């Protein structure tokens, strides 16, 4: 169709897409600094500078080779690295919506592509995690871009296919489980026109090129990390649970599969799962493709549940664009059923049911997104994620107050403030979150376990003229025995009382 009507349709489509992107951006950008830092966020930011010291074997077996480097320029240049990294993640989320819309245009009608993009843009599970400084959003954008290049590349565009393979490699190097995303899109990948074998060969060449370049880039760290290989080999036991028996693994997988549906229901509302099921089973011209998409998504979820010891809701993000395609395909089939014809009357109830569920689901999405943007997370997050992000030990609950108290100590005392935290590396709030929150203050941090004589001596050797304060995140540390060895007494300065499942936080001064 050409002429004024086609131009009007293009303008309406562009306007609606711009509205979707603007709303998606608004939900992702509002009050980005409202949620206290989650431990994985601060660890990722601190590791950008500690990248050389965390050997490549550990990164490889944790499935994260390049992830931490995404944040390095942000950490070095931004005054507030946490906010800047969250901003980067949120804008990447908006980019993913745009990429998905472009991808859907080659698979469904224009109207359905807009609907699918909006469905994905406003999924509360996606919106919430796009607001965090995590790598999953970058992986999702890279995979969507790779799929777009692969599906839209013609026979005479080998460079596009090469770029698709390279982008896929970048996504896998960022987080290793991106490999599983191929399973979700298999029903679509099989339908690519042209010489599939030749296209896959070029994509594989692009992927191999990425591996070679990344291997050269990481060669120095690889050589330095050989000494720590034995310790790094413990990573699979922590994440993949190879030590479980078949019965234990089956029980764990069933429990985590229940968690998958709990996450989707908890974030999406009661209409989400019935909508997905109905859009997969709805009779229509693309019924087989929709059913295959649902089966591929279930396979992806089952493999996640079987493979990982812990299943976090963010692991599902890579599969959600495929669910948006599923809804868009069903929407097209519903429109087809409502076209004038002999069988229209008998088939009307199914499309109308889909449209009703879509409307309810959309309303629930927008309502929950509004709560997320307003930081009213207790009314949105499922219980496990509320523990992770809002009030539990991994969350940053209470830590800004601890940081404020340390700032006050530094401002009101001429002595040098030294904060001693228990733990090493970057997996604790004392070693990651507090140093990040206080990076623009002269407060010095010392990270020890307080278990060996060497640790005790480190604290003993701290200048007598300084003010030594312990950040305590578990009861009884430092205990009387440790204090006697430190030749001092304890004085409670500040306390945040926890709840069941979350530790108390205390600032305890060592009086010498």
C-alpha positions as CSV (number, residue, x, y, z in Angstrom):
1,X,0.0,0.0,0.0
2,X,1.3,3.4,-1.0
3,X,0.0,7.0,-0.9
4,X,-1.4,9.2,1.8
5,X,-3.0,6.2,3.7
6,X,0.3,4.4,3.9
7,X,2.1,7.5,5.1
8,X,-0.6,8.1,7.8
9,X,-0.2,4.4,8.9
10,X,3.6,4.9,9.1
11,X,3.2,8.0,11.1
12,X,0.9,6.3,13.5
13,X,3.2,3.4,13.9
14,X,6.2,5.6,14.5
15,X,4.2,7.6,17.1
16,X,3.0,4.5,18.9
17,X,6.5,3.1,19.0
18,X,7.9,6.4,20.3
19,X,5.2,6.4,23.0
20,X,6.1,2.8,24.0
21,X,9.8,3.6,24.2
22,X,9.1,6.8,26.2
23,X,6.9,5.0,28.7
24,X,9.4,2.1,29.0
25,X,12.2,4.6,29.7
26,X,10.1,6.4,32.3
27,X,9.4,3.3,34.2
28,X,13.1,2.3,34.1
29,X,14.6,5.7,34.9
30,X,12.3,6.9,37.7
31,X,14.0,7.0,41.1
32,X,16.9,4.8,40.0
33,X,18.8,5.6,43.2
34,X,15.9,4.7,45.5
35,X,16.8,1.0,46.0
36,X,19.9,0.5,48.3
37,X,22.6,-1.4,46.4
38,X,22.2,-5.1,45.9
39,X,25.4,-7.1,46.7
40,X,25.9,-8.3,43.1
41,X,25.7,-4.7,41.9
42,X,28.4,-3.4,44.1
43,X,30.6,-6.5,43.7
44,X,30.4,-6.1,39.9
45,X,31.4,-2.4,40.1
46,X,34.3,-3.0,42.5
47,X,35.5,-5.9,40.5
48,X,36.0,-3.7,37.5
49,X,39.1,-2.3,39.2
50,X,40.0,-5.7,40.7
51,X,39.6,-7.5,37.4
52,X,43.3,-8.4,37.0
53,X,43.4,-9.9,40.5
54,X,40.4,-12.2,40.0
55,X,42.0,-14.8,37.7
56,X,40.4,-15.8,34.4
57,X,39.8,-19.4,35.5
58,X,37.5,-18.2,38.3
59,X,35.7,-15.9,35.8
60,X,35.4,-18.7,33.3
61,X,34.0,-21.2,35.7
62,X,31.6,-18.5,37.1
63,X,30.4,-17.9,33.5
64,X,31.5,-14.3,33.5
65,X,34.5,-13.3,31.5
66,X,33.7,-9.9,30.1
67,X,30.8,-8.9,32.3
68,X,32.7,-6.8,34.8
69,X,34.5,-4.8,32.1
70,X,31.2,-3.3,30.9
71,X,31.2,-1.2,34.1
72,X,34.9,-0.2,34.1
73,X,34.6,3.1,32.2
74,X,31.6,4.0,34.4
75,X,33.5,3.3,37.6
76,X,36.4,5.3,36.5
77,X,34.5,8.3,35.2
78,X,31.3,8.6,37.1
79,X,31.0,10.4,40.4
80,X,28.3,8.0,41.5
81,X,29.2,4.7,39.7
82,X,26.1,2.8,41.0
83,X,23.6,5.4,39.6
84,X,25.6,5.6,36.4
85,X,25.7,1.8,35.9
86,X,22.0,1.6,36.7
87,X,21.3,4.3,34.1
88,X,23.4,2.4,31.5
89,X,21.4,-0.7,32.3
90,X,18.1,1.1,32.0
91,X,18.9,2.7,28.7
92,X,20.1,-0.7,27.4
93,X,16.7,-2.1,28.4
94,X,15.0,0.6,26.2
95,X,17.3,-0.4,23.4
96,X,16.3,-4.0,23.8
97,X,12.6,-3.0,23.3
98,X,13.5,-1.2,20.1
99,X,15.6,-4.2,18.8
100,X,12.8,-6.6,19.7
101,X,10.3,-4.5,17.7
102,X,12.5,-4.6,14.7
103,X,12.9,-8.3,15.1
104,X,9.2,-8.9,15.3
105,X,8.5,-6.9,12.2
106,X,10.0,-9.7,10.2
107,X,7.8,-12.3,11.9
108,X,4.4,-10.8,12.5
109,X,2.3,-7.8,11.3
110,X,3.1,-4.3,12.2
111,X,0.3,-4.1,14.7
112,X,1.3,-7.3,16.3
113,X,5.0,-6.2,16.4
114,X,4.0,-3.1,18.3
115,X,1.9,-5.2,20.7
116,X,4.8,-7.6,21.3
117,X,7.3,-4.8,21.9
118,X,4.9,-3.2,24.4
119,X,4.2,-6.5,26.1
120,X,8.0,-7.0,26.6
121,X,8.7,-3.3,27.5
122,X,6.2,-3.4,30.4
123,X,6.8,-6.8,31.8
124,X,7.5,-6.0,35.5
125,X,10.2,-8.8,35.7
126,X,12.1,-7.0,32.9
127,X,11.4,-3.5,34.1
128,X,12.7,-4.2,37.6
129,X,15.9,-5.9,36.5
130,X,16.6,-3.2,33.9
131,X,16.8,-0.8,36.8
132,X,19.7,-2.7,38.4
133,X,23.4,-2.6,37.6
134,X,23.6,-6.2,36.4
135,X,24.8,-7.8,33.2
136,X,21.7,-9.7,32.1
137,X,20.2,-6.7,30.3
138,X,23.4,-6.4,28.2
139,X,23.2,-10.1,27.3
140,X,19.6,-9.8,26.3
141,X,20.3,-6.8,24.1
142,X,23.2,-8.6,22.4
143,X,21.2,-11.7,21.8
144,X,18.3,-9.8,20.3
145,X,20.6,-7.9,18.0
146,X,22.3,-11.1,17.0
147,X,19.0,-12.7,16.2
148,X,17.9,-9.6,14.3
149,X,21.0,-9.7,12.1
150,X,20.8,-13.4,11.5
151,X,17.1,-13.5,10.5
152,X,17.2,-10.4,8.4
153,X,20.5,-11.1,6.6
154,X,20.1,-12.1,2.9
155,X,22.2,-14.4,0.8
156,X,24.4,-11.5,-0.3
157,X,25.1,-10.1,3.2
158,X,27.7,-12.4,4.8
159,X,29.2,-9.5,6.9
160,X,25.8,-9.2,8.7
161,X,25.9,-12.9,9.5
162,X,29.5,-12.5,10.7
163,X,28.4,-9.7,13.0
164,X,25.6,-11.8,14.3
165,X,28.0,-14.5,15.3
166,X,30.4,-12.0,16.9
167,X,27.6,-10.4,18.9
168,X,26.5,-13.8,20.1
169,X,30.0,-14.5,21.2
170,X,30.1,-11.2,23.2
171,X,26.9,-12.2,24.9
172,X,28.2,-15.6,25.8
173,X,31.5,-14.2,27.1
174,X,29.5,-11.7,29.2
175,X,27.4,-14.5,30.9
176,X,27.9,-18.1,29.9
177,X,24.3,-19.2,30.2
178,X,23.5,-17.1,27.2
179,X,24.2,-20.3,25.2
180,X,20.9,-21.7,26.4
181,X,19.0,-18.9,24.8
182,X,19.5,-20.6,21.4
183,X,17.0,-23.3,22.6
184,X,14.2,-20.7,23.1
185,X,14.6,-19.4,19.5
186,X,15.1,-22.8,17.7
187,X,11.5,-22.8,16.3
188,X,12.2,-19.4,14.7
189,X,15.8,-20.1,13.6
190,X,14.6,-23.2,11.7
191,X,12.4,-21.0,9.6
192,X,15.1,-18.7,8.3
193,X,14.9,-18.4,4.5
194,X,17.9,-19.1,2.3
195,X,20.8,-21.4,2.8
196,X,20.7,-22.2,6.5
197,X,23.9,-24.3,6.5
198,X,25.9,-21.6,4.8
199,X,24.5,-19.0,7.1
200,X,25.2,-21.0,10.2
201,X,28.8,-21.5,9.0
202,X,29.3,-17.8,8.7
203,X,27.7,-17.2,12.1
204,X,30.0,-19.8,13.5
205,X,33.0,-18.1,11.9
206,X,31.9,-14.8,13.6
207,X,31.6,-16.6,16.9
208,X,35.0,-18.2,16.5
209,X,36.5,-14.8,15.6
210,X,35.1,-13.4,18.9
211,X,36.6,-16.3,20.8
212,X,40.0,-15.7,19.3
213,X,40.0,-12.0,20.0
214,X,38.7,-12.4,23.5
215,X,41.3,-15.2,24.2
216,X,44.1,-12.8,23.0
217,X,42.7,-10.1,25.2
218,X,42.6,-12.3,28.2
219,X,45.9,-14.0,27.6
220,X,47.8,-12.2,30.3
221,X,45.1,-12.9,33.0
222,X,45.0,-16.5,31.9
223,X,48.7,-16.9,32.4
224,X,48.5,-15.2,35.8
225,X,45.5,-17.2,36.9
226,X,47.0,-20.7,36.5
227,X,48.2,-20.7,40.1
228,X,44.7,-20.3,41.4
229,X,43.1,-23.1,39.2
230,X,42.5,-25.4,42.1
231,X,40.5,-22.8,44.0
232,X,38.6,-21.8,40.9
233,X,37.5,-25.4,40.3
234,X,35.2,-25.1,43.3
235,X,33.0,-22.7,41.4
236,X,30.9,-25.4,39.7
237,X,30.2,-27.0,43.1
238,X,28.8,-23.7,44.2
239,X,26.6,-23.0,41.2
240,X,26.1,-26.2,39.2
241,X,25.9,-28.7,42.1
242,X,27.7,-31.6,40.4
243,X,27.8,-33.4,43.8
244,X,24.1,-34.0,44.0
245,X,22.6,-37.5,43.4
246,X,20.0,-38.0,40.7
247,X,17.2,-38.1,43.3
248,X,18.5,-34.9,44.9
249,X,18.8,-33.2,41.5
250,X,15.3,-34.2,40.5
251,X,13.9,-32.9,43.7
252,X,15.8,-29.6,43.4
253,X,14.7,-29.3,39.7
254,X,11.0,-29.7,40.6
255,X,11.3,-27.2,43.4
256,X,13.0,-24.7,41.1
257,X,10.5,-25.3,38.3
258,X,7.8,-24.2,40.8
259,X,9.9,-21.1,41.5
260,X,9.9,-20.3,37.7
261,X,6.1,-20.2,37.6
262,X,6.1,-18.4,41.0
263,X,8.4,-15.7,39.6
264,X,6.2,-15.2,36.5
265,X,3.0,-15.1,38.5
266,X,4.5,-12.9,41.2
267,X,5.8,-10.3,38.8
268,X,3.2,-10.6,36.1
269,X,0.0,-11.0,38.0
270,X,-2.7,-13.7,37.8
271,X,-3.5,-13.1,34.1
272,X,0.0,-13.7,32.8
273,X,0.3,-17.5,32.9
274,X,-3.2,-18.1,31.6
275,X,-2.5,-15.7,28.7
276,X,0.7,-17.5,27.8
277,X,-1.0,-20.9,27.9
278,X,-3.9,-19.7,25.8
279,X,-1.8,-17.9,23.2
280,X,0.2,-21.2,22.7
281,X,-2.9,-23.4,22.4
282,X,-5.1,-21.1,20.4
283,X,-6.1,-22.6,17.0
284,X,-4.8,-20.7,14.1
285,X,-2.6,-20.6,11.0
286,X,0.6,-20.4,13.2
287,X,-0.6,-22.7,16.0
288,X,2.3,-25.1,15.4
289,X,5.0,-22.4,15.7
290,X,3.4,-21.0,18.9
291,X,3.3,-24.4,20.5
292,X,6.9,-25.0,19.5
293,X,7.9,-21.7,21.1
294,X,6.2,-22.6,24.4
295,X,7.8,-26.1,24.3
296,X,11.2,-24.5,23.7
297,X,10.7,-22.0,26.5
298,X,9.8,-24.9,28.8
299,X,12.9,-26.8,27.8
300,X,15.0,-23.7,28.5
301,X,13.4,-23.4,32.0
302,X,13.8,-27.1,32.8
303,X,17.5,-27.1,31.8
304,X,18.1,-24.1,34.1
305,X,16.3,-25.9,36.9
306,X,18.3,-29.0,36.4
307,X,21.7,-27.4,35.9
308,X,21.9,-24.7,38.6
309,X,21.9,-25.1,42.3
310,X,20.3,-21.7,42.7
311,X,17.7,-20.2,40.3
312,X,17.3,-16.5,40.3
313,X,14.5,-14.7,38.5
314,X,16.9,-12.7,36.4
315,X,18.0,-16.0,34.7
316,X,14.6,-16.0,33.0
317,X,15.1,-12.7,31.3
318,X,16.7,-14.2,28.2
319,X,13.6,-16.2,27.4
320,X,11.1,-13.4,27.8
321,X,11.5,-11.9,24.2
322,X,10.3,-15.3,22.9
323,X,7.2,-15.1,25.0
324,X,6.5,-11.6,23.5
325,X,6.8,-13.2,20.1
326,X,4.3,-15.9,21.2
327,X,1.8,-13.2,22.2
328,X,2.3,-11.3,19.0
329,X,1.8,-14.4,16.8
330,X,-1.5,-15.2,18.7
331,X,-2.6,-11.6,18.3
332,X,-2.2,-11.9,14.5
333,X,-4.2,-15.2,14.5
334,X,-6.9,-13.6,16.6
335,X,-7.2,-10.7,14.1
336,X,-7.5,-13.2,11.3
337,X,-10.4,-15.0,13.1
338,X,-12.3,-11.7,13.5
339,X,-12.2,-10.9,9.8
340,X,-15.6,-11.1,8.1
341,X,-16.4,-14.6,7.0
342,X,-18.8,-17.5,7.4
343,X,-17.1,-18.9,10.6
344,X,-16.7,-15.6,12.3
345,X,-19.5,-15.9,14.8
346,X,-18.5,-19.4,16.1
347,X,-14.9,-18.4,16.6
348,X,-15.3,-15.0,18.2
349,X,-15.2,-16.1,21.8
350,X,-11.6,-17.3,21.7
351,X,-10.1,-14.1,20.2
352,X,-12.1,-12.0,22.6
353,X,-10.8,-14.1,25.5
354,X,-7.3,-13.5,24.4
355,X,-7.9,-9.7,24.0
356,X,-9.5,-9.6,27.5
357,X,-6.6,-11.4,29.1
358,X,-4.2,-9.1,27.2
359,X,-6.0,-6.0,28.5
360,X,-6.0,-7.3,32.1
361,X,-2.4,-8.3,31.8
362,X,-1.4,-4.9,30.4
363,X,-3.3,-3.1,33.2
364,X,-1.5,-5.3,35.8
365,X,1.9,-4.6,34.1
366,X,1.4,-0.9,34.2
367,X,0.2,-0.9,37.8
368,X,3.1,-3.0,38.9
369,X,5.6,-1.0,36.9
370,X,4.3,2.1,38.7
371,X,4.8,0.5,42.0
372,X,8.4,-0.5,41.0
373,X,9.2,3.1,39.9
374,X,7.8,4.4,43.2
375,X,10.0,1.9,45.1
376,X,6.9,0.2,46.7
377,X,8.6,-3.2,46.1
378,X,6.9,-5.0,49.0
379,X,3.7,-5.0,46.9
380,X,5.4,-6.4,43.7
381,X,8.4,-8.6,44.3
382,X,7.9,-12.3,45.0
383,X,9.1,-13.5,48.4
384,X,12.5,-14.8,47.2
385,X,13.3,-11.6,45.3
386,X,12.1,-9.4,48.1
387,X,14.7,-11.2,50.3
388,X,17.3,-10.8,47.6
389,X,16.8,-7.1,46.7
390,X,14.7,-5.4,49.3
391,X,15.3,-6.6,52.9
392,X,17.4,-9.7,53.1
393,X,21.2,-10.2,53.6
394,X,22.1,-9.8,49.9
395,X,20.1,-6.5,49.7
396,X,21.5,-3.2,50.7
397,X,18.8,-2.6,53.3
398,X,20.3,-0.4,56.1
399,X,23.7,0.1,54.6
400,X,23.2,3.7,53.5
401,X,22.5,4.5,57.2
402,X,25.7,2.7,58.2
403,X,27.6,4.7,55.5
404,X,26.0,8.0,56.8
405,X,27.2,7.2,60.4
406,X,30.7,6.5,59.2
407,X,30.6,9.8,57.3
408,X,29.6,11.6,60.5
409,X,32.4,10.0,62.4
410,X,34.9,11.2,59.8
411,X,33.5,14.7,59.8
412,X,33.3,15.1,63.6
413,X,36.6,13.6,64.6
414,X,40.1,14.7,63.7
415,X,41.4,11.2,63.9
416,X,41.7,9.0,60.8
417,X,38.7,6.6,60.7
418,X,39.6,3.0,59.8
419,X,36.7,0.6,59.2
420,X,37.5,-3.0,59.7
421,X,35.2,-5.5,57.9
422,X,35.1,-9.2,58.2
423,X,35.6,-11.0,54.9
424,X,37.7,-10.8,51.8
425,X,37.2,-10.4,48.1
426,X,34.1,-8.6,47.0
427,X,31.3,-10.9,48.0
428,X,30.4,-9.1,51.2
429,X,28.8,-5.7,51.9
430,X,31.8,-4.7,54.0
431,X,34.3,-5.4,51.2
432,X,32.1,-4.1,48.3
433,X,29.1,-2.0,49.2
434,X,30.5,0.2,52.0
435,X,33.7,1.1,50.1
436,X,31.6,2.0,47.1
437,X,29.2,4.2,49.0
438,X,32.1,5.9,50.8
439,X,34.6,6.1,47.9
440,X,34.7,9.9,48.0
441,X,35.7,10.0,51.7
442,X,39.1,9.5,53.4
443,X,37.8,6.6,55.4
444,X,40.2,3.6,55.1
445,X,38.9,0.0,54.9
446,X,40.7,-3.1,56.1
447,X,39.2,-6.5,55.2
448,X,40.2,-9.5,57.4
449,X,38.6,-12.6,58.7
450,X,39.7,-12.1,62.3
451,X,40.5,-15.8,62.6
452,X,44.2,-16.1,62.3
453,X,47.0,-14.6,64.2
454,X,48.0,-12.7,61.1
455,X,44.6,-11.1,60.9
456,X,44.8,-10.1,64.6
457,X,48.2,-8.6,64.0
458,X,47.0,-6.5,61.1
459,X,44.4,-4.9,63.4
460,X,46.9,-4.5,66.2
461,X,49.3,-2.7,63.9
462,X,46.7,0.0,62.9
463,X,47.9,3.4,64.1
464,X,47.0,4.2,67.7
465,X,46.1,7.7,66.6
466,X,43.4,6.4,64.4
467,X,39.8,5.6,65.2
468,X,39.2,1.9,64.5
469,X,35.6,0.9,63.9
470,X,34.3,-2.6,63.1
471,X,31.4,-3.1,60.7
472,X,29.6,-6.1,62.2
473,X,27.2,-8.1,60.1
474,X,26.9,-11.2,62.2
475,X,26.5,-11.7,65.9
476,X,29.5,-12.3,68.1
477,X,32.1,-10.8,65.9
478,X,34.4,-9.5,67.3
479,X,33.8,-11.5,70.4
480,X,35.5,-11.1,73.8
481,X,38.2,-13.5,72.9
482,X,39.1,-11.5,69.8
483,X,38.9,-8.2,71.7
484,X,41.3,-9.5,74.3
485,X,43.8,-10.5,71.7
486,X,43.4,-7.0,70.1
487,X,44.2,-5.5,73.5
488,X,41.1,-3.4,73.6
489,X,37.4,-3.0,74.5
490,X,34.3,-2.6,72.3
491,X,31.9,0.3,72.3
492,X,28.7,0.2,70.3
493,X,28.3,3.3,68.2
494,X,25.3,2.4,66.0
495,X,23.0,-0.5,65.3
496,X,20.3,-1.5,62.8
497,X,18.2,-4.3,64.1
498,X,17.5,-7.0,61.5
499,X,14.5,-9.2,61.0
500,X,14.4,-13.0,60.8
501,X,16.5,-13.9,57.8
502,X,18.4,-10.7,57.8
503,X,21.5,-9.9,60.0
504,X,21.8,-7.0,62.4
505,X,24.3,-4.3,61.3
506,X,26.5,-2.7,64.0
507,X,29.3,-0.2,64.1
508,X,31.6,-1.2,67.1
509,X,34.5,1.0,68.0
510,X,37.7,-0.6,69.3
511,X,38.8,1.4,72.3
512,X,42.5,0.9,73.0
